[in-house]
Amino acid sequence: MRICTLLFALCLLTFRAAAQPDFSYEPGAWTDLDGQVHEGLILNLRWADNPAQISFKASRSDAPRTIGAAEIAAFRIGESMRYERHAVQIDIPVEMVGRVSTTRNPEWKADTLLLRVMAEGSVSLYAYQQADLVR
């Protein structure tokens, strides 16, 4: 009986540790709208959706500061994750709006978003994801 209780407690602790997200502050930088680069630590939330804000610390001992998308021109975490701010026209599907469209043409919505940089070169590839909408 004691072994079963011990195994159950061990499984419960393992599941709880695995279920908690592993978010941490990682080295990165963000660029403000004036082009000034701020090096420090950015909380890596491993965003499924494009972020609307980031949490930034200039050093490990500093208090975190929330920076909204309206203040950010671009940010990066390490060398693998980059986001850039762009003004875009995006087509929101009718199913997401909850009404039926009477036209065949896309219904464009102007917005300024932080887009994930997927590939850079002479032409860059950006990604946008919000809930079930992927562009």
Order of alpha helices (4+ residues) and beta strands (2+ residues): alpha-beta-beta-beta-beta-beta-beta-alpha-beta-beta-beta-beta
